[in-house]
């Protein structure tokens, strides 16, 4: 019985440590944005998107290049021919994220607000990228670190909506319970009572 208790305590300790080190804040951040009425999209790192220009610049500053080419060599008698064939291998978003150490998401309220959230593999990787990338440093310059970082996630937003989305990003946003589109009025309500004659 004593050995069983020790084993149980050891197992609990290992599970606790494992859960603490493997946690990512993206699930919590996604939940916060969804509750505020936002949708999200994951960036595929193919470039050419105006929305993700800053992310592409960060990847470029890290000197990471992902090349998709396949070279085929064929032998015909005494002649060897080398040719480049169209890409036959596919690099998935998860493979790219493993190489660069982060994934990127766009959250939008489908009206006029779009923000970028970068989910790093770890807080150490986030600090490393912050140190290496001048683009990322410029994007967060003058901002409070406690606002734009949530665990291993980093928020990038325009100045006009920054305060609003920080509340959502950090989980401090309280959605309206009964939102209305009517303008408030200062007129007293009028009630008409109908009487019926007997």
N, C-alpha and C positions, 0 to 999 in steps of 0.2 A: 504494500500500500504506500509506503514511504517513497519507493522508487517511482511509482505512478504519479504521485504529487510532484516530484521533481521534474518528471518528464512533462507533465501538464504545464508547469510554470515555465519551463524552457520553451515549449511549443508556443505558449502565449507570448512570450518575449520575442521570439523569432517572428511571429506573425505581426506583432506590433511594430517592430523595426521595419519589416518588409513593407507594411502598409504606409508607414511614414515616408519612406524613401521613394516609393513608386507613385506617389500621388502627383497628379497634375491638376492645376487650377482651371484648366480649360472647361471641364464639365460644369464647374461652379459658375464660371464667367458666362458660358453659353446659357445656362439656366437663368441667370440674371437678365441677360439681353432678351431671351424668349419671353420672360414674364413682363418685360417692358414693351413687347410687341415687335421685336426685331426678328429678322430671318438671318441666316448666316450661310456663307459659301466658303469653301476651301480653295486657296490659290493653287494652281497647277504648275507654277514656275516656268511656263512656256514663254514668258515675256510678251512685250507688245501691248500690255494693258496699261492705260494711263493711270488707273486707280492704284496699280502696284508698282509704279515707277520707283518709288522710294525703296521698296523691298528688293527690286532688281538691282538697284545701286548698292544696297547693303551686301547682297550676295557677291556682286562684282568686287567690292572692297575687300571681301574675305578671300579673294583669289581662288574661288572655287569655280571650276568649269566642268560642266557635265556634257560629255560628247557621246552621241549615239551613232556609231558607225560600225560596220562589219566589213571585214576584208576577206575575200574568198580567193583561194589559190587553186588553180586547176593545172594539171599536167597533161600535156598532149605529146606523146613520144619523147622527143628531146627538148621540147619547148615548154617553158613555164610561163603562164599568163596570170597576172594579178589584176583583179578588177574590184572596184568598190560597188557594192550592190545597195539598193535602197535599204533603209533601216529595217532589220528584222527583229531586233530586240526592242522591248518596250521598257522604259523606265517609269515606274509608277510614282505617284506623289509620295508614298511612304518611303520608297527608296531614296528619293531626293532629300526628304526630311532627315533621313538617317545620315546622309552625307554632310549636309550643312548644319544639322543640329537644331533645326526648328521648323515648325509648320506655321502657315499664315492663314488667317481667316478674315473675311469681311463681314461685318454686321451692318444691316440696313433696316431702317424702319419703313421702307418702301415709299417714302415721301421725299425727304430731302437730306437725311442724315446717313452718312456711311462712315464707319470707323474701321480701322485695321487692328487686329489683335495678333501678336506674334507669340506662339507657344514654343518655348525653348525646351530642349530635352531635360535641362536642369538649370537651377539658379546659377551654378558655376558657368555654364555655357552662355547664359544671358549676360553675365558680367564680362565674360571674355569678348563677346560680340560688341557690347557697349564700349569696351576699351579700344577695339580695333576699328570700328566703323565711325568715320567722321559724319556720315549721313545720319546715322541713328543718334549720334551725340547732338547734332544740330536740331533734330526733331524734338528732343526732350530737353533742350537747353532752357534753363529758367523755370522749369516745371518741378513740382514737388515729387520726389521719388515715391513717396507713399501713395500718391494718386495714380501714377501711370504704371505701377508694378503691382501685380496681384499674384503672389507665389512665383510660378515660373512663366507667367504671362505678362506681356508688355503692351500697353495701349498707345495707339497713334491716332490722333483726331485733330480736326481743324480747330483753330482758336475760338471760332464762333460757337461751337457746340461742346467744347472741351469740358466745362464745368458740369453740364448736363450728363454727358456720357461717363464721366468719372464716377458719378453717383451710381449709375447702372453697373459699371465695371467692378466697382468695389462692393456691390450688393447693398447699397444704402438707399436705393431708389424705392419709393413707395408708390405703386400704381394707384390711380384713382379707382375707387370702388364702383362709382356710378358716373362715368363721364357723360357730360351732356354737351351738346353743341349750341344750346340756346344761350342768348345773351341775358345777363341778369337785368332785372327791371326794378324800378323803384315804385311802380304802381302797386297799390293794394289790390289783392284779388277781389273780384266781385262775384257774389253768389246770387243767383236768381232763385227764389223759392216759388214754387208753383202751388197754388192752393186749389183744391177741388171743392166745388159746391155740392153739398149733400142734398 
